[in-house]
């Protein structure tokens, strides 16, 4: 297959590109910088330079592909275009900046989905999109059949999920790969990487209340393989869970950071979480256990790479 990958130079997207190339697919990729474009082209990957806001580029690249894997999303304000940054910064109360950022990112994602769907529907192409497990209903083990919950901490993405599934009716082989808050290797660990920086700066590692809320995790190479499986054999309208560890108590993550950084570990009450974690507080307090049992059985996908705690221990040894 000829496959177009967005976020092709990103942490997850670059692993997807490598996985697809190794499996014999022809790959094209969307990147933001000239340096990233040169890196892709050195691997034999045709680069499209732009952002996922550039729907004309998305349509052109999708028209020249059999399928699309969309991993791009805003992870920082600087990644948005100037007009969107201005709306986020000055479009209302300063207290609502994070909400505006998320809503603008979701709106851009929906526009990208519409661009891809419009092209792929005419040739029954495949479309696989990354979504967060944090968009699922908290407090119980979520399964693949569960729809995104608008009331969850990641619930704004429910709008994107609905938009994607509408294209199934138009003939697009569209599927979803849900990713945990920690997609990791020995260098980066998703949101846990930001927790490390907070703990290093504040010289204490914190969990909230009893720390029994759970986070799922997966190694990035296992996640990349799941994207390939979904692209090659995914069923239209199906949600897949790229989850290796169903739910690690957050207290255990905090304790691992404490050991690795040689700093104290402490609990804080829920009402003080924002003081320590800032915008991450709603995620840190979320109970997000997620099963991948159906995915593993249906797709013959079995995680093979190190668990989060092993990668964290390696990172701490390397960084000191």
N, C-alpha and C positions, 0 to 999 in steps of 0.2 A: 504494500500500500504506500501511497504518497501521503504523508501526514504533516499537517501544519500544527505547530506547538506554540502557544503564547506563553510569555514568561520563560522563554527558552534558555535564558542565562541565569534564571533564578535558582534558588536552593532546590526546589522540587522539580521545576521545569527542566533544569540541566540534567537531572537524573533520568527524567522521562526521555529526553532526547537520546541519551546514551543507551538506555534500555531498548528503544525502538531501533536504533542503528545496529545494535548487537543482534537483534532479531531479524535483520535483513530488510527493514523498511527504509524507504527514502523519506528524508525529513527536511522540512523547511521550518524556520522559526522566527518569531517576533521578538526583537530586542530593542532596547532604548538607545544604546550608545554605539558609536563607531568601533570602540574597542571590543565590545561584546559581539558585534557583527563579524569582526575579523576573526575572533576566536571560534565562532560557529563555522565560518567558511573554511577555516583551517581543518575542520573535521569533516568537510564535505557536505555541510548543511547550508542550503541557500538561506540568507538572512533577509528579513524584511525589517527595516528600521522604523520604529514608531512606538506608539503606545496602544493599549486596547481601547482608548477613546477614539482612535482613528478608524472609524468604521469602513471607510473606503478601502483602506489597506486590508482590513479583515475580510471584506468581501472578495477582494482580488486574490488574496492568498487562499481562501476557502474554495474559490472557483477552480484553482489549480491543484486541488488536493482531493483525495478520496475520503479523508476524515480529518477531524480537528480535535486536538486535546487542549483545553483551555485551563491553564493554571494561573494566569495573571490576575492580580487584584491589587488594589492600593494597600500598601503596608506602611506608608508614610505620607505625610502631607505633601512633601516635595515631589512625589510621583504624579500628582494631579496636575492638570493644565492650569495656567494662570487664572483663567476665569472661574474655574471650579475652586481653586484655592481662595480666591477673593470671596466667593459665596460662603465658603466654610468659615473663614475668619471674620467676616463682617456681615453675615446674613442674619444676625439675631443676637441673642444673649450669649456672652462669653461662656456661660455655664453649659451651653448646649453645643459647643464646638465639636465634641466627640460624636454626638448624635448626628450633626450635620455631615461630618466626615464620613460616617458609616452610610448614611442615606445617599450621599453623592456617589460613593463607591458602588453601592448596589444599583443605583440608576445607570451608571456607566456599564456595569456588568450586564444589566438587562438590555441595554442598547447593543452590546457585543453579541449577546445571544440572538437578538432579532436579526442582526447582520449575518451571523452564521446560519441561522435557520432558514433565512430567505434564500440563501445560495444552496445549501445542502438538500433542501426539500425537493429541488428540481431533479436531483440525481440520486436520491435515497442514500445520501452520505451518512457517515457516522460522526457523532459529536459527543465527546466525553468532557464533563466539566467538574472541577474540584469544588467541593462544598465543605463547610466545617461541621464536625459533630456537635459543636457548641450551639448549633441551631436546632438541636433536638430537645424534646421535653426533659427537664432535669429531674433528678431524684429517683429514677428507675432505669433499669438496663434497657437501652434503646436497641431496636432491631431494624433491619433493613427496610421493612415495610412501613415504618413510621414516617409520616410526613414531617417536614420542618414545623416547629412550633413558633409562631410569631411572638409569643410571650417569653421565649428563652433569651439568654444573653446574646446569642447570635441570631435572633429571630428575624432581623431585618433581611437576612438572606432568603427567607421563605418566599419573598417576592420573586427572586431570581429562579428558585426551584420551580415555582409554578410556571414562570415564563418558559423555562426549558421544556417542561413536560407538555406544554401546549404544542410544541413542534413535533412531538411524537404523532399527534393526530394528522399532521401534514406530511408524514412519511419519513421524517428524520429518525435515524437510529440513534436516539439521544439517551444517554445514561449519565448517572451521577456517581462519582467516587467521593465518599465522605472521608475527611482527614481529621485526626485528633489534634488537640492543641499542641501536642509535642510530636512533630515529625523530626526525627533526630538522626545524627551520626556522631562521630567523635569530636566534631568541631562546632556544630550548631544543634540546638534542641528545641526549635520552635519558640513558643512563648517562654519556655524554661530558660532560654538564653537571656531573655530580658529579666527574669527573676534573679539570675546570677548577677547581673549588673547592679540591680537594686540592692541585693544582699551585700555585694562587695562595697558599694558606696556607703551603705548605712551601717555596715559592720555588725549586722545581725540578720539571721535568716528567720523569717516569720511564716507561720501558718495561722489560719483563722479559726477561732473557737476550738473544737477538738481535732480539727484537721482531718476528719474522716470523709470529707467530700473527695470524690474520685475523678482523676483525669486518665483518659486512655492515651495510648502512645503507639507509634510505629516507626521502624527504621525507614529512612527515605528510600533505600533501594528496594525494600519490600513494597513500599507505596508505589514506586515507579513501575514495578512489575504488575501491580494491580491495574494501573492505568492502561498498560499494554493489553492485559487480558480483557478489560472492558471494551477497548477499541476493537480487538480482534473477534471477540465472541460475546460481547454484551448484548442483552436483550433490550429492546426499546422500552423506555420508561422505567427501567430498573435502577434501584439505588444499591450501590455496593459500599461496603465498609472496609477501608484499608486500615484495619485496627489489629495490632498484634497483642497488645496488653489491654484488657477490658477496662480496668479501672485501678489506678495506683492511688492509694490515699495521699492526699496532698501533704499531710504531715511527713510522710516518708520522703517526698521530694525535698521538703524544707530541711529535713535532717541530713539528707545527702549533701545539700549545699553547705550546711553548717560544717560537716566533716571535711569537705573538700576545701573550704575557704578558711578552716580553723577559726570559726566565729561561733558565738552562742546562737542557740535556737530558742525561740519563744513563741507563745500563742498570744494573739490579740483578739479582743472581742470584735464582732462583726462591724459594729459602728465605728471602729478605728481602722478598718481595712483600707479605706481610701487614703488615709493619712500616710500609710506606708507604701501602698502599691499604686496610688494614683489611678489612672484610667484602667489599669489592669484589675482593680478590685472586684468588679462583677464577675470576671472570669476566674479569679483566684477562689472565689467563694462558691462557684458553680459545682454541682455534683453531676458529673457527665459520664457515667459508665455506659459503654457501648459494646454490644456483641458483634462479632463478625462471623458467627457460626454458619449462617446461611451463605454468606459470600464464600467462605472457605469450602463448603460442600459443593455449591453450584459451579464455582469457577476453578476448583482444584488449586486454590491459592493457599499456600502455607508459609507463614513468615519464617525466614531463615536467618536473619541477621541479628546482631546483638540487641539486647533489651535497653531500655532507657537508662537504668541504673549503671549498666556496664559502660555505656557511652559517656555518661556523666563522670564516672570515675576516671575514665581515660582523659577526658577534657581537663579535669582538675589536676591530674598528674602532669599534663603537658603545659598548662597555664600557670600552675603553682599557686 
